[in-house]
Amino acid sequence: MKVHLRVFVEVENLGKAMNALVDAGITGFYILEYKGMSPQDWKGFSIKEDPKSAVGLIRDYANDAMLICSVVDEEKTDKIVEKIMESLEGEKYTILEVPIKRIIVKSKEKELERAETWLLEKEVSCFYCGENAVQRIRIDMNKAKIWCTNCGAARYYLVKGVEKEEK
């Protein structure tokens, strides 16, 4: 059976955790950046239930952290976890092992031409918080994402059609 191994670490320990995973034999992983709060930090907080208040609280009080994820064989998991624990001794971390019941990978027979991803930045008023802040824009072949560097609010767009230039 396969296991989805998830390692939550503080940003400053990302390199240590990644090196431990590689040393333990991980061949691939993906990383998610997030803001998190431990239950003891959250205790006593009461917030309004509107999104702006919740996002503001997290932005102001949560810690920057990273989530490193990899799919591994179940029999290799103990060795990998031991290596991470050894490498991060004395540091704050959380490790989750989630069993995977099925993995489906779909690939197309013929290779598709891959469009270049565009990454842009523009300083304008945010649609959500209203502050003048840098808006990051990522445009792929059929989708786009725009997010505010001030409040983190994001908008997503799907491109319904693409017109190719004739050569």
CNS distance restraints for C-alpha pairs under 8 A (distance, minus, plus):
assign (resid   1 and name CA) (resid  73 and name CA) 6.23 0.50 0.50
assign (resid   1 and name CA) (resid  74 and name CA) 5.65 0.50 0.50
assign (resid   1 and name CA) (resid  99 and name CA) 7.39 0.50 0.50
assign (resid   1 and name CA) (resid 100 and name CA) 6.99 0.50 0.50
assign (resid   1 and name CA) (resid 101 and name CA) 7.56 0.50 0.50
assign (resid   2 and name CA) (resid  71 and name CA) 6.50 0.50 0.50
assign (resid   2 and name CA) (resid  72 and name CA) 5.57 0.50 0.50
assign (resid   2 and name CA) (resid  73 and name CA) 4.65 0.50 0.50
assign (resid   2 and name CA) (resid  74 and name CA) 5.35 0.50 0.50
assign (resid   2 and name CA) (resid  99 and name CA) 6.31 0.50 0.50
assign (resid   2 and name CA) (resid 100 and name CA) 5.48 0.50 0.50
assign (resid   2 and name CA) (resid 101 and name CA) 7.70 0.50 0.50
assign (resid   3 and name CA) (resid  71 and name CA) 5.58 0.50 0.50
assign (resid   3 and name CA) (resid  72 and name CA) 5.33 0.50 0.50
assign (resid   3 and name CA) (resid  73 and name CA) 6.12 0.50 0.50
assign (resid   3 and name CA) (resid  74 and name CA) 5.61 0.50 0.50
assign (resid   3 and name CA) (resid  77 and name CA) 7.68 0.50 0.50
assign (resid   3 and name CA) (resid  97 and name CA) 6.11 0.50 0.50
assign (resid   3 and name CA) (resid  98 and name CA) 5.48 0.50 0.50
assign (resid   3 and name CA) (resid  99 and name CA) 4.55 0.50 0.50
assign (resid   3 and name CA) (resid 100 and name CA) 5.45 0.50 0.50
assign (resid   4 and name CA) (resid  69 and name CA) 6.86 0.50 0.50
assign (resid   4 and name CA) (resid  70 and name CA) 5.79 0.50 0.50
assign (resid   4 and name CA) (resid  71 and name CA) 4.56 0.50 0.50
assign (resid   4 and name CA) (resid  72 and name CA) 6.52 0.50 0.50
assign (resid   4 and name CA) (resid  97 and name CA) 5.86 0.50 0.50
assign (resid   4 and name CA) (resid  98 and name CA) 4.96 0.50 0.50
assign (resid   4 and name CA) (resid  99 and name CA) 6.21 0.50 0.50
assign (resid   4 and name CA) (resid 100 and name CA) 6.48 0.50 0.50
assign (resid   5 and name CA) (resid  69 and name CA) 5.59 0.50 0.50
assign (resid   5 and name CA) (resid  70 and name CA) 5.29 0.50 0.50
assign (resid   5 and name CA) (resid  71 and name CA) 6.05 0.50 0.50
assign (resid   5 and name CA) (resid  72 and name CA) 6.93 0.50 0.50
assign (resid   5 and name CA) (resid  77 and name CA) 7.90 0.50 0.50
assign (resid   5 and name CA) (resid  95 and name CA) 7.28 0.50 0.50
assign (resid   5 and name CA) (resid  96 and name CA) 5.87 0.50 0.50
assign (resid   5 and name CA) (resid  97 and name CA) 4.80 0.50 0.50
assign (resid   5 and name CA) (resid  98 and name CA) 6.40 0.50 0.50
assign (resid   6 and name CA) (resid  67 and name CA) 6.58 0.50 0.50
assign (resid   6 and name CA) (resid  68 and name CA) 5.74 0.50 0.50
assign (resid   6 and name CA) (resid  69 and name CA) 4.56 0.50 0.50
assign (resid   6 and name CA) (resid  70 and name CA) 6.75 0.50 0.50
assign (resid   6 and name CA) (resid  95 and name CA) 5.67 0.50 0.50
assign (resid   6 and name CA) (resid  96 and name CA) 5.00 0.50 0.50
assign (resid   6 and name CA) (resid  97 and name CA) 6.44 0.50 0.50
assign (resid   6 and name CA) (resid  98 and name CA) 7.94 0.50 0.50
assign (resid   7 and name CA) (resid  67 and name CA) 5.59 0.50 0.50
assign (resid   7 and name CA) (resid  68 and name CA) 5.11 0.50 0.50
assign (resid   7 and name CA) (resid  69 and name CA) 6.43 0.50 0.50
assign (resid   7 and name CA) (resid  93 and name CA) 7.09 0.50 0.50
assign (resid   7 and name CA) (resid  94 and name CA) 5.78 0.50 0.50
assign (resid   7 and name CA) (resid  95 and name CA) 4.56 0.50 0.50
assign (resid   7 and name CA) (resid  96 and name CA) 6.48 0.50 0.50
assign (resid   8 and name CA) (resid  65 and name CA) 7.10 0.50 0.50
assign (resid   8 and name CA) (resid  66 and name CA) 5.79 0.50 0.50
assign (resid   8 and name CA) (resid  67 and name CA) 4.55 0.50 0.50
assign (resid   8 and name CA) (resid  68 and name CA) 6.50 0.50 0.50
assign (resid   8 and name CA) (resid  93 and name CA) 5.50 0.50 0.50
assign (resid   8 and name CA) (resid  94 and name CA) 4.99 0.50 0.50
assign (resid   8 and name CA) (resid  95 and name CA) 6.33 0.50 0.50
assign (resid   9 and name CA) (resid  13 and name CA) 6.14 0.50 0.50
assign (resid   9 and name CA) (resid  14 and name CA) 6.39 0.50 0.50
assign (resid   9 and name CA) (resid  17 and name CA) 7.61 0.50 0.50
assign (resid   9 and name CA) (resid  65 and name CA) 5.76 0.50 0.50
assign (resid   9 and name CA) (resid  66 and name CA) 5.42 0.50 0.50
assign (resid   9 and name CA) (resid  67 and name CA) 6.50 0.50 0.50
assign (resid   9 and name CA) (resid  92 and name CA) 6.69 0.50 0.50
assign (resid   9 and name CA) (resid  93 and name CA) 4.81 0.50 0.50
assign (resid   9 and name CA) (resid  94 and name CA) 6.85 0.50 0.50
assign (resid  10 and name CA) (resid  14 and name CA) 6.77 0.50 0.50
assign (resid  10 and name CA) (resid  63 and name CA) 7.69 0.50 0.50
assign (resid  10 and name CA) (resid  64 and name CA) 6.52 0.50 0.50
assign (resid  10 and name CA) (resid  65 and name CA) 4.35 0.50 0.50
assign (resid  10 and name CA) (resid  66 and name CA) 6.10 0.50 0.50
assign (resid  10 and name CA) (resid  92 and name CA) 7.11 0.50 0.50
assign (resid  10 and name CA) (resid  93 and name CA) 7.20 0.50 0.50
assign (resid  11 and name CA) (resid  64 and name CA) 6.14 0.50 0.50
assign (resid  11 and name CA) (resid  65 and name CA) 4.83 0.50 0.50
assign (resid  11 and name CA) (resid  66 and name CA) 5.78 0.50 0.50
assign (resid  13 and name CA) (resid  17 and name CA) 6.28 0.50 0.50
assign (resid  13 and name CA) (resid  88 and name CA) 7.65 0.50 0.50
assign (resid  13 and name CA) (resid  91 and name CA) 7.89 0.50 0.50
assign (resid  14 and name CA) (resid  18 and name CA) 6.11 0.50 0.50
assign (resid  14 and name CA) (resid  66 and name CA) 6.90 0.50 0.50
assign (resid  15 and name CA) (resid  19 and name CA) 6.04 0.50 0.50
assign (resid  16 and name CA) (resid  20 and name CA) 6.19 0.50 0.50
assign (resid  16 and name CA) (resid  87 and name CA) 6.45 0.50 0.50
assign (resid  16 and name CA) (resid  88 and name CA) 6.92 0.50 0.50
assign (resid  17 and name CA) (resid  21 and name CA) 6.26 0.50 0.50
assign (resid  17 and name CA) (resid  84 and name CA) 6.16 0.50 0.50
assign (resid  17 and name CA) (resid  87 and name CA) 6.94 0.50 0.50
assign (resid  17 and name CA) (resid  88 and name CA) 6.94 0.50 0.50
assign (resid  18 and name CA) (resid  22 and name CA) 6.26 0.50 0.50
assign (resid  18 and name CA) (resid  68 and name CA) 7.79 0.50 0.50
assign (resid  19 and name CA) (resid  23 and name CA) 6.01 0.50 0.50
assign (resid  20 and name CA) (resid  24 and name CA) 6.11 0.50 0.50
assign (resid  20 and name CA) (resid  80 and name CA) 7.84 0.50 0.50
assign (resid  20 and name CA) (resid  83 and name CA) 5.81 0.50 0.50
assign (resid  20 and name CA) (resid  84 and name CA) 5.35 0.50 0.50
assign (resid  20 and name CA) (resid  87 and name CA) 6.18 0.50 0.50
assign (resid  21 and name CA) (resid  25 and name CA) 6.50 0.50 0.50
assign (resid  21 and name CA) (resid  26 and name CA) 5.48 0.50 0.50
assign (resid  21 and name CA) (resid  80 and name CA) 6.50 0.50 0.50
assign (resid  21 and name CA) (resid  83 and name CA) 7.31 0.50 0.50
assign (resid  21 and name CA) (resid  84 and name CA) 6.68 0.50 0.50
assign (resid  22 and name CA) (resid  26 and name CA) 4.98 0.50 0.50
assign (resid  22 and name CA) (resid  27 and name CA) 6.88 0.50 0.50
assign (resid  23 and name CA) (resid  83 and name CA) 7.82 0.50 0.50
assign (resid  24 and name CA) (resid  79 and name CA) 6.87 0.50 0.50
assign (resid  24 and name CA) (resid  80 and name CA) 5.20 0.50 0.50
assign (resid  24 and name CA) (resid  83 and name CA) 6.33 0.50 0.50
assign (resid  25 and name CA) (resid  80 and name CA) 7.62 0.50 0.50
assign (resid  26 and name CA) (resid  70 and name CA) 7.58 0.50 0.50
assign (resid  26 and name CA) (resid  72 and name CA) 7.50 0.50 0.50
assign (resid  28 and name CA) (resid  70 and name CA) 6.48 0.50 0.50
assign (resid  29 and name CA) (resid  68 and name CA) 6.72 0.50 0.50
assign (resid  29 and name CA) (resid  69 and name CA) 5.45 0.50 0.50
assign (resid  29 and name CA) (resid  70 and name CA) 4.53 0.50 0.50
assign (resid  29 and name CA) (resid  71 and name CA) 7.56 0.50 0.50
assign (resid  30 and name CA) (resid  68 and name CA) 5.89 0.50 0.50
assign (resid  30 and name CA) (resid  69 and name CA) 5.37 0.50 0.50
assign (resid  30 and name CA) (resid  70 and name CA) 6.62 0.50 0.50
assign (resid  31 and name CA) (resid  66 and name CA) 6.76 0.50 0.50
assign (resid  31 and name CA) (resid  67 and name CA) 5.57 0.50 0.50
assign (resid  31 and name CA) (resid  68 and name CA) 4.57 0.50 0.50
assign (resid  31 and name CA) (resid  69 and name CA) 6.26 0.50 0.50
assign (resid  32 and name CA) (resid  66 and name CA) 5.74 0.50 0.50
assign (resid  32 and name CA) (resid  67 and name CA) 5.03 0.50 0.50
assign (resid  32 and name CA) (resid  68 and name CA) 6.56 0.50 0.50
assign (resid  33 and name CA) (resid  64 and name CA) 7.61 0.50 0.50
assign (resid  33 and name CA) (resid  65 and name CA) 6.19 0.50 0.50
assign (resid  33 and name CA) (resid  66 and name CA) 4.72 0.50 0.50
assign (resid  33 and name CA) (resid  67 and name CA) 6.39 0.50 0.50
assign (resid  34 and name CA) (resid  64 and name CA) 6.13 0.50 0.50
assign (resid  34 and name CA) (resid  65 and name CA) 5.44 0.50 0.50
assign (resid  34 and name CA) (resid  66 and name CA) 5.95 0.50 0.50
assign (resid  34 and name CA) (resid  67 and name CA) 7.46 0.50 0.50
assign (resid  35 and name CA) (resid  58 and name CA) 7.01 0.50 0.50
assign (resid  35 and name CA) (resid  59 and name CA) 7.48 0.50 0.50
assign (resid  35 and name CA) (resid  62 and name CA) 5.47 0.50 0.50
assign (resid  35 and name CA) (resid  63 and name CA) 5.28 0.50 0.50
assign (resid  35 and name CA) (resid  64 and name CA) 4.63 0.50 0.50
assign (resid  35 and name CA) (resid  65 and name CA) 5.61 0.50 0.50
assign (resid  36 and name CA) (resid  58 and name CA) 7.63 0.50 0.50
assign (resid  36 and name CA) (resid  62 and name CA) 5.13 0.50 0.50
assign (resid  36 and name CA) (resid  63 and name CA) 5.37 0.50 0.50
assign (resid  36 and name CA) (resid  64 and name CA) 6.59 0.50 0.50
assign (resid  36 and name CA) (resid  65 and name CA) 6.48 0.50 0.50
assign (resid  37 and name CA) (resid  41 and name CA) 5.97 0.50 0.50
assign (resid  37 and name CA) (resid  42 and name CA) 6.31 0.50 0.50
assign (resid  37 and name CA) (resid  61 and name CA) 7.80 0.50 0.50
assign (resid  37 and name CA) (resid  62 and name CA) 5.15 0.50 0.50
assign (resid  37 and name CA) (resid  63 and name CA) 6.36 0.50 0.50
assign (resid  38 and name CA) (resid  42 and name CA) 6.32 0.50 0.50
assign (resid  39 and name CA) (resid  43 and name CA) 6.11 0.50 0.50
assign (resid  47 and name CA) (resid  53 and name CA) 6.81 0.50 0.50
assign (resid  47 and name CA) (resid  54 and name CA) 6.72 0.50 0.50
assign (resid  47 and name CA) (resid  57 and name CA) 7.86 0.50 0.50
assign (resid  48 and name CA) (resid  53 and name CA) 6.01 0.50 0.50
assign (resid  48 and name CA) (resid  54 and name CA) 7.06 0.50 0.50
assign (resid  49 and name CA) (resid  53 and name CA) 7.00 0.50 0.50
assign (resid  49 and name CA) (resid  54 and name CA) 6.75 0.50 0.50
assign (resid  50 and name CA) (resid  54 and name CA) 6.53 0.50 0.50
assign (resid  51 and name CA) (resid  55 and name CA) 5.98 0.50 0.50
assign (resid  52 and name CA) (resid  56 and name CA) 6.01 0.50 0.50
assign (resid  52 and name CA) (resid 129 and name CA) 7.59 0.50 0.50
assign (resid  53 and name CA) (resid  57 and name CA) 6.11 0.50 0.50
assign (resid  54 and name CA) (resid  58 and name CA) 6.28 0.50 0.50
assign (resid  55 and name CA) (resid  59 and name CA) 6.01 0.50 0.50
assign (resid  55 and name CA) (resid 151 and name CA) 6.99 0.50 0.50
assign (resid  55 and name CA) (resid 152 and name CA) 7.84 0.50 0.50
assign (resid  56 and name CA) (resid  60 and name CA) 6.04 0.50 0.50
assign (resid  56 and name CA) (resid 151 and name CA) 7.14 0.50 0.50
assign (resid  57 and name CA) (resid  61 and name CA) 5.92 0.50 0.50
assign (resid  57 and name CA) (resid  62 and name CA) 7.61 0.50 0.50
assign (resid  58 and name CA) (resid  62 and name CA) 4.95 0.50 0.50
assign (resid  59 and name CA) (resid 151 and name CA) 7.26 0.50 0.50
assign (resid  72 and name CA) (resid  76 and name CA) 6.89 0.50 0.50
assign (resid  72 and name CA) (resid  77 and name CA) 6.76 0.50 0.50
assign (resid  73 and name CA) (resid  77 and name CA) 6.63 0.50 0.50
assign (resid  76 and name CA) (resid  80 and name CA) 6.41 0.50 0.50
assign (resid  77 and name CA) (resid  81 and name CA) 6.07 0.50 0.50
assign (resid  78 and name CA) (resid  82 and name CA) 6.10 0.50 0.50
assign (resid  79 and name CA) (resid  83 and name CA) 6.30 0.50 0.50
assign (resid  80 and name CA) (resid  84 and name CA) 6.34 0.50 0.50
assign (resid  81 and name CA) (resid  85 and name CA) 6.14 0.50 0.50
assign (resid  81 and name CA) (resid  95 and name CA) 7.77 0.50 0.50
assign (resid  82 and name CA) (resid  86 and name CA) 6.09 0.50 0.50
assign (resid  83 and name CA) (resid  87 and name CA) 6.13 0.50 0.50
assign (resid  84 and name CA) (resid  88 and name CA) 6.02 0.50 0.50
assign (resid  85 and name CA) (resid  89 and name CA) 5.81 0.50 0.50
assign (resid  88 and name CA) (resid  92 and name CA) 7.63 0.50 0.50
assign (resid  88 and name CA) (resid  93 and name CA) 7.61 0.50 0.50
assign (resid 114 and name CA) (resid 141 and name CA) 7.63 0.50 0.50
assign (resid 115 and name CA) (resid 140 and name CA) 7.07 0.50 0.50
assign (resid 115 and name CA) (resid 141 and name CA) 5.60 0.50 0.50
assign (resid 116 and name CA) (resid 140 and name CA) 6.98 0.50 0.50
assign (resid 116 and name CA) (resid 141 and name CA) 7.46 0.50 0.50
assign (resid 117 and name CA) (resid 138 and name CA) 7.03 0.50 0.50
assign (resid 117 and name CA) (resid 139 and name CA) 5.70 0.50 0.50
assign (resid 117 and name CA) (resid 140 and name CA) 4.80 0.50 0.50
assign (resid 117 and name CA) (resid 141 and name CA) 7.20 0.50 0.50
assign (resid 118 and name CA) (resid 137 and name CA) 7.83 0.50 0.50
assign (resid 118 and name CA) (resid 138 and name CA) 5.67 0.50 0.50
assign (resid 118 and name CA) (resid 139 and name CA) 5.04 0.50 0.50
assign (resid 118 and name CA) (resid 140 and name CA) 6.64 0.50 0.50
assign (resid 119 and name CA) (resid 136 and name CA) 7.35 0.50 0.50
assign (resid 119 and name CA) (resid 137 and name CA) 5.72 0.50 0.50
assign (resid 119 and name CA) (resid 138 and name CA) 4.68 0.50 0.50
assign (resid 119 and name CA) (resid 139 and name CA) 6.59 0.50 0.50
assign (resid 120 and name CA) (resid 136 and name CA) 5.91 0.50 0.50
assign (resid 120 and name CA) (resid 137 and name CA) 4.95 0.50 0.50
assign (resid 120 and name CA) (resid 138 and name CA) 6.45 0.50 0.50
assign (resid 121 and name CA) (resid 134 and name CA) 6.29 0.50 0.50
assign (resid 121 and name CA) (resid 135 and name CA) 5.61 0.50 0.50
assign (resid 121 and name CA) (resid 136 and name CA) 4.56 0.50 0.50
assign (resid 121 and name CA) (resid 137 and name CA) 5.93 0.50 0.50
assign (resid 122 and name CA) (resid 134 and name CA) 5.40 0.50 0.50
assign (resid 122 and name CA) (resid 135 and name CA) 5.32 0.50 0.50
assign (resid 122 and name CA) (resid 136 and name CA) 6.69 0.50 0.50
assign (resid 123 and name CA) (resid 132 and name CA) 6.54 0.50 0.50
assign (resid 123 and name CA) (resid 133 and name CA) 5.16 0.50 0.50
assign (resid 123 and name CA) (resid 134 and name CA) 4.02 0.50 0.50
assign (resid 123 and name CA) (resid 135 and name CA) 5.85 0.50 0.50
assign (resid 124 and name CA) (resid 132 and name CA) 5.19 0.50 0.50
assign (resid 124 and name CA) (resid 133 and name CA) 5.75 0.50 0.50
assign (resid 124 and name CA) (resid 134 and name CA) 6.39 0.50 0.50
assign (resid 124 and name CA) (resid 135 and name CA) 6.81 0.50 0.50
assign (resid 125 and name CA) (resid 130 and name CA) 5.37 0.50 0.50
assign (resid 125 and name CA) (resid 131 and name CA) 5.30 0.50 0.50
assign (resid 125 and name CA) (resid 132 and name CA) 4.16 0.50 0.50
assign (resid 125 and name CA) (resid 133 and name CA) 6.19 0.50 0.50
assign (resid 126 and name CA) (resid 130 and name CA) 4.63 0.50 0.50
assign (resid 126 and name CA) (resid 131 and name CA) 5.53 0.50 0.50
assign (resid 126 and name CA) (resid 132 and name CA) 6.25 0.50 0.50
assign (resid 126 and name CA) (resid 133 and name CA) 6.57 0.50 0.50
assign (resid 126 and name CA) (resid 135 and name CA) 7.31 0.50 0.50
assign (resid 126 and name CA) (resid 148 and name CA) 6.42 0.50 0.50
assign (resid 128 and name CA) (resid 151 and name CA) 7.98 0.50 0.50
assign (resid 128 and name CA) (resid 153 and name CA) 6.59 0.50 0.50
assign (resid 129 and name CA) (resid 151 and name CA) 6.60 0.50 0.50
assign (resid 131 and name CA) (resid 150 and name CA) 7.55 0.50 0.50
assign (resid 133 and name CA) (resid 148 and name CA) 6.80 0.50 0.50
assign (resid 133 and name CA) (resid 149 and name CA) 6.50 0.50 0.50
assign (resid 133 and name CA) (resid 150 and name CA) 6.03 0.50 0.50
assign (resid 134 and name CA) (resid 148 and name CA) 6.28 0.50 0.50
assign (resid 134 and name CA) (resid 149 and name CA) 5.70 0.50 0.50
assign (resid 134 and name CA) (resid 150 and name CA) 7.43 0.50 0.50
assign (resid 135 and name CA) (resid 146 and name CA) 6.44 0.50 0.50
assign (resid 135 and name CA) (resid 147 and name CA) 5.51 0.50 0.50
assign (resid 135 and name CA) (resid 148 and name CA) 4.63 0.50 0.50
assign (resid 135 and name CA) (resid 149 and name CA) 6.09 0.50 0.50
assign (resid 136 and name CA) (resid 146 and name CA) 5.53 0.50 0.50
assign (resid 136 and name CA) (resid 147 and name CA) 5.36 0.50 0.50
assign (resid 136 and name CA) (resid 148 and name CA) 6.44 0.50 0.50
assign (resid 136 and name CA) (resid 149 and name CA) 7.14 0.50 0.50
assign (resid 137 and name CA) (resid 144 and name CA) 7.15 0.50 0.50
assign (resid 137 and name CA) (resid 145 and name CA) 5.74 0.50 0.50
assign (resid 137 and name CA) (resid 146 and name CA) 4.48 0.50 0.50
assign (resid 137 and name CA) (resid 147 and name CA) 6.74 0.50 0.50
assign (resid 138 and name CA) (resid 144 and name CA) 5.53 0.50 0.50
assign (resid 138 and name CA) (resid 145 and name CA) 5.26 0.50 0.50
assign (resid 138 and name CA) (resid 146 and name CA) 6.54 0.50 0.50
assign (resid 139 and name CA) (resid 143 and name CA) 6.07 0.50 0.50
assign (resid 139 and name CA) (resid 144 and name CA) 4.35 0.50 0.50
assign (resid 139 and name CA) (resid 145 and name CA) 6.63 0.50 0.50
assign (resid 140 and name CA) (resid 144 and name CA) 6.06 0.50 0.50
assign (resid 141 and name CA) (resid 159 and name CA) 7.73 0.50 0.50
assign (resid 141 and name CA) (resid 162 and name CA) 7.97 0.50 0.50
assign (resid 142 and name CA) (resid 158 and name CA) 5.85 0.50 0.50
assign (resid 142 and name CA) (resid 159 and name CA) 4.65 0.50 0.50
assign (resid 142 and name CA) (resid 160 and name CA) 7.00 0.50 0.50
assign (resid 142 and name CA) (resid 161 and name CA) 7.68 0.50 0.50
assign (resid 142 and name CA) (resid 162 and name CA) 7.74 0.50 0.50
assign (resid 143 and name CA) (resid 156 and name CA) 7.37 0.50 0.50
assign (resid 143 and name CA) (resid 157 and name CA) 5.53 0.50 0.50
assign (resid 143 and name CA) (resid 158 and name CA) 4.39 0.50 0.50
assign (resid 143 and name CA) (resid 159 and name CA) 5.36 0.50 0.50
assign (resid 144 and name CA) (resid 156 and name CA) 5.79 0.50 0.50
assign (resid 144 and name CA) (resid 157 and name CA) 5.01 0.50 0.50
assign (resid 144 and name CA) (resid 158 and name CA) 6.45 0.50 0.50
assign (resid 144 and name CA) (resid 159 and name CA) 7.62 0.50 0.50
assign (resid 145 and name CA) (resid 154 and name CA) 6.85 0.50 0.50
assign (resid 145 and name CA) (resid 155 and name CA) 5.72 0.50 0.50
assign (resid 145 and name CA) (resid 156 and name CA) 4.58 0.50 0.50
assign (resid 145 and name CA) (resid 157 and name CA) 6.33 0.50 0.50
assign (resid 146 and name CA) (resid 154 and name CA) 5.55 0.50 0.50
assign (resid 146 and name CA) (resid 155 and name CA) 5.24 0.50 0.50
assign (resid 146 and name CA) (resid 156 and name CA) 6.56 0.50 0.50
assign (resid 147 and name CA) (resid 152 and name CA) 5.98 0.50 0.50
assign (resid 147 and name CA) (resid 153 and name CA) 5.58 0.50 0.50
assign (resid 147 and name CA) (resid 154 and name CA) 4.11 0.50 0.50
assign (resid 147 and name CA) (resid 155 and name CA) 6.35 0.50 0.50
assign (resid 148 and name CA) (resid 152 and name CA) 4.90 0.50 0.50
assign (resid 148 and name CA) (resid 153 and name CA) 5.59 0.50 0.50
assign (resid 148 and name CA) (resid 154 and name CA) 6.53 0.50 0.50
